[in-house]
Amino acid sequence: MAAAAAALAATVCAMWAFRGLPGGTMLFWLTPFPLFAAGLGFGLGSVVVGAVLAAVLVALVGGGVPLLVFLLLFGLPVPMLLAAALRSGRLGLPLALLGLWPVSVLLGAALFLADDGGLEPAMRRAVEIALARLGLPAQEMLVAELVRVKAAAIGFWADIALLANAAGAERFLARRGLLPARTAWSAVRLPGWYLPLPAVAAGLFLAAPEDGDAVALSALLLLLVPFFLQGCAGVHARLKGRRGAAAMLAGFYLLMLLFLNIMGPGLVGLGLYDQIWRRQAPRNS
């Protein structure tokens, strides 16, 4: 019953957006919430069955493209993240998967589009269409910069949506006494094997030609997202137990939304510090 309810709710959220109905953008990013709730409250089997049923319903109602988008953004990563979290009891591996999954999708798309000139021309066309719909001039410099980071931006916001919906589902279930156990977000630590991956991506980015480095740059940025999230967890850990912590956290996230380009690198640095030098942090290998 939980799986069926989650599948129906997720399908409604996704198809509401795909049909272009009012409020569709907000509902689209809430699509993983019922799937997370089913998995956290009723076990891994519930989220797997729910994701499969939702995929079937989206395919029947929406067709191939909505199905592909649903699977890549929510249908596959939600069961994968919950499987990693429920089996290990820690958040380190799911956090690493938030970097590895978008990169695997990016590389798969690049390979799939290799015969059509690669991923960058497809991204360029998408950016030009988006700018035209907004009524903005498609200046070459602007288009080139957007193409370089568009894939990373999509992956970043997808990761944020997954993490926010997982946290929301956990709190929703906990308030109703349906959550078997809770894990401490502030104690998260990436597995040790993840640390060299951004360094490898940075080397590939530096070796890539200047006019063909969009995939390498996006892969590097996506692999840094888990360190960014670990930096956010570090802020939570440092404010835990302090007077006015809730207000300080609210101000922190407001500043992050307003000045993400400034605070983002700082949070990545904090995450790297906690990963490498903060010995007292728990190890999730």
Salt bridges, closest charged atoms under 4 A:
GLU140 OE2 - ARG124 NH1 3.26
GLU145 OE1 - ARG148 NH1 3.99
GLU170 OE1 - ARG182 NH2 3.80
ASP213 OD2 - ARG148 NH2 2.80
ASP274 OD1 - ARG238 NH2 2.83
